[in-house]
Amino acid sequence: MNSTNTNQPLAVVTGGASGIGLSCINRFAKEGYEVLIIDANKEAGESVLKNLKSEGYASNFANCDITKHEQVAGIFEALGNENKSAQVLVNCAGISPGLNALHQYPVEEWHRAIDINLHGTFYACREFLNLAVKNHASEGAIINVASIMGVRASAAQASYAASKHAVVGLTKSIAQDYAHMNIRANAVGPGVIDTPMNTELMKDENIMSFMLGRIPLKRVASADEVANLIYFLGSSEASYITGSYHPVDGGYLAS
């Protein structure tokens, strides 16, 4: 791959230094995209970037607190100053807060979950779309990573369920508002995925036994399995798919 090819489409991935985001970065890079990693973890982001560049992939990293609108806006403003357009945005940055009954829920934890999972996704979508409008884009794709909790809820997970339900709603609104520009927006709903965010969860044998008992495929998914769907939704092969929510859950929601 020629890392200086100016005709490469650009895929921007928030939370791109680990988990599903990292799998997306690798998949889009291998498919011929230039990739921009956005992540709050500077060390991890720089490590991913080093690996990508060593393999000849066109790539960049932006260290960013996704909850700070001015930081997110600055990244897309810089792309505009470089006369670049972003064809795909994947919002993977997110957290899964601790379990707690709502009447005992720490207010600061509630705000943190909403700030990262919802506001951060909104900021990235807003600035991606702002750049697309300025560049008179004729196509584009946004894929927002929600969760199975984007359409249902579980006990003691109010902030997570609320934020992910909101991401699904945000995605559907974007799909309607920007269809005239051929910009598509879809959400994916991962179930239990083998990622760093779920490391502690997967150590709990009782929880995993309960979860696997409700998953028809009887296993957790890899991050790559989610990235496969995300890549498809970002590609021209999904040209008539917008405003949709797609679970990746081994049949959990159907059970």
GIRANOR-V909949 format. One record per backbone hydrogen bond with DSSP energy under -0.5 kcal/mol. CO is the residue of the C=O (numbers start at 0). NH is the residue of the N-H. E is the energy in kcal/mol with one decimal. If there is no record, write none. Layout:
co=CO nh=NH e=E
co=CO nh=NH e=E
This chain:
co=0 nh=2 e=-0.8
co=1 nh=4 e=-1.5
co=3 nh=5 e=-0.6
co=4 nh=7 e=-1.1
co=8 nh=33 e=-3.1
co=9 nh=86 e=-1.7
co=9 nh=87 e=-1.9
co=10 nh=35 e=-2.3
co=11 nh=89 e=-3.1
co=12 nh=15 e=-0.8
co=12 nh=37 e=-2.6
co=13 nh=91 e=-1.2
co=14 nh=17 e=-0.9
co=17 nh=20 e=-0.8
co=17 nh=21 e=-1.3
co=18 nh=22 e=-1.9
co=19 nh=23 e=-2.2
co=20 nh=24 e=-2.5
co=21 nh=25 e=-2.5
co=22 nh=26 e=-2.3
co=23 nh=27 e=-2.9
co=24 nh=28 e=-2.3
co=25 nh=29 e=-2.2
co=26 nh=30 e=-1.4
co=27 nh=32 e=-2.5
co=28 nh=31 e=-1.5
co=33 nh=10 e=-2.8
co=34 nh=36 e=-0.5
co=34 nh=59 e=-1.8
co=35 nh=12 e=-2.5
co=36 nh=61 e=-3.0
co=37 nh=14 e=-2.1
co=37 nh=15 e=-1.5
co=38 nh=63 e=-1.9
co=39 nh=41 e=-1.1
co=40 nh=44 e=-2.5
co=41 nh=45 e=-2.5
co=42 nh=46 e=-1.8
co=43 nh=47 e=-2.4
co=44 nh=48 e=-2.5
co=45 nh=49 e=-2.2
co=46 nh=50 e=-2.0
co=47 nh=51 e=-2.5
co=48 nh=52 e=-2.7
co=49 nh=53 e=-2.0
co=50 nh=54 e=-0.9
co=51 nh=54 e=-0.7
co=51 nh=56 e=-2.4
co=52 nh=55 e=-1.5
co=56 nh=58 e=-0.5
co=57 nh=34 e=-2.0
co=59 nh=36 e=-2.9
co=61 nh=38 e=-1.7
co=63 nh=65 e=-0.9
co=64 nh=67 e=-2.5
co=66 nh=68 e=-0.8
co=67 nh=70 e=-0.8
co=67 nh=71 e=-1.9
co=68 nh=72 e=-3.1
co=69 nh=73 e=-1.7
co=70 nh=74 e=-1.4
co=71 nh=75 e=-1.6
co=72 nh=76 e=-2.4
co=73 nh=77 e=-2.0
co=74 nh=78 e=-1.5
co=75 nh=79 e=-2.1
co=76 nh=80 e=-2.3
co=77 nh=81 e=-1.3
co=78 nh=83 e=-2.8
co=79 nh=82 e=-1.7
co=84 nh=86 e=-0.5
co=86 nh=140 e=-2.0
co=87 nh=11 e=-2.9
co=88 nh=90 e=-0.5
co=88 nh=142 e=-2.8
co=89 nh=13 e=-2.5
co=89 nh=91 e=-0.9
co=90 nh=144 e=-2.4
co=94 nh=96 e=-0.6
co=100 nh=103 e=-1.6
co=101 nh=104 e=-1.3
co=105 nh=109 e=-2.1
co=106 nh=110 e=-2.4
co=107 nh=111 e=-2.0
co=108 nh=112 e=-2.3
co=109 nh=113 e=-2.3
co=110 nh=114 e=-3.0
co=111 nh=115 e=-2.4
co=112 nh=116 e=-2.4
co=113 nh=117 e=-1.6
co=113 nh=118 e=-2.6
co=114 nh=119 e=-1.7
co=117 nh=121 e=-2.7
co=118 nh=122 e=-2.9
co=119 nh=123 e=-2.1
co=120 nh=124 e=-2.5
co=121 nh=125 e=-3.1
co=122 nh=126 e=-2.3
co=123 nh=127 e=-2.3
co=124 nh=128 e=-2.6
co=125 nh=129 e=-2.3
co=126 nh=130 e=-2.2
co=127 nh=131 e=-2.1
co=128 nh=132 e=-2.5
co=129 nh=133 e=-2.2
co=130 nh=134 e=-2.0
co=131 nh=136 e=-2.8
co=132 nh=135 e=-1.4
co=139 nh=183 e=-2.6
co=140 nh=88 e=-2.5
co=141 nh=185 e=-2.5
co=142 nh=90 e=-2.3
co=142 nh=144 e=-0.5
co=143 nh=145 e=-0.9
co=143 nh=187 e=-2.2
co=146 nh=149 e=-2.0
co=147 nh=150 e=-1.3
co=147 nh=151 e=-0.9
co=153 nh=156 e=-1.4
co=155 nh=99 e=-1.9
co=156 nh=160 e=-2.7
co=157 nh=161 e=-2.7
co=158 nh=162 e=-2.3
co=159 nh=163 e=-2.4
co=160 nh=164 e=-2.6
co=161 nh=165 e=-1.9
co=162 nh=166 e=-1.7
co=163 nh=167 e=-1.8
co=164 nh=168 e=-2.0
co=165 nh=169 e=-2.9
co=166 nh=170 e=-2.3
co=167 nh=171 e=-2.0
co=168 nh=172 e=-1.9
co=169 nh=173 e=-2.3
co=170 nh=174 e=-2.1
co=171 nh=175 e=-1.4
co=172 nh=176 e=-2.5
co=173 nh=177 e=-2.2
co=175 nh=178 e=-0.6
co=177 nh=180 e=-1.2
co=177 nh=182 e=-2.0
co=178 nh=181 e=-1.9
co=181 nh=139 e=-1.3
co=181 nh=183 e=-0.6
co=183 nh=141 e=-2.7
co=184 nh=242 e=-3.4
co=185 nh=143 e=-2.4
co=186 nh=245 e=-2.5
co=187 nh=145 e=-2.9
co=187 nh=189 e=-0.5
co=188 nh=247 e=-2.4
co=189 nh=147 e=-1.8
co=190 nh=192 e=-0.8
co=191 nh=220 e=-2.1
co=192 nh=194 e=-1.8
co=193 nh=222 e=-0.5
co=194 nh=197 e=-1.5
co=195 nh=198 e=-1.2
co=197 nh=201 e=-2.6
co=198 nh=202 e=-0.6
co=199 nh=202 e=-0.9
co=199 nh=203 e=-0.6
co=200 nh=203 e=-1.3
co=202 nh=204 e=-1.0
co=203 nh=207 e=-2.5
co=204 nh=208 e=-2.3
co=205 nh=209 e=-2.0
co=206 nh=210 e=-2.9
co=207 nh=211 e=-3.0
co=208 nh=212 e=-1.4
co=209 nh=213 e=-0.6
co=210 nh=213 e=-1.6
co=210 nh=214 e=-0.5
co=211 nh=214 e=-0.7
co=213 nh=215 e=-0.7
co=214 nh=217 e=-2.2
co=220 nh=193 e=-3.1
co=221 nh=224 e=-0.6
co=221 nh=225 e=-0.9
co=222 nh=226 e=-2.3
co=223 nh=227 e=-2.1
co=224 nh=228 e=-0.9
co=225 nh=229 e=-2.2
co=226 nh=230 e=-3.0
co=227 nh=231 e=-1.9
co=228 nh=232 e=-2.6
co=229 nh=233 e=-1.6
co=230 nh=234 e=-1.0
co=231 nh=234 e=-1.0
co=234 nh=237 e=-1.6
co=235 nh=238 e=-1.5
co=237 nh=240 e=-2.1
co=239 nh=241 e=-0.6
co=243 nh=186 e=-2.8
co=244 nh=246 e=-0.5
co=245 nh=188 e=-2.6
co=247 nh=190 e=-2.1
co=248 nh=251 e=-1.2
co=249 nh=216 e=-1.6
co=250 nh=253 e=-0.5
co=250 nh=254 e=-0.8
co=251 nh=254 e=-1.1
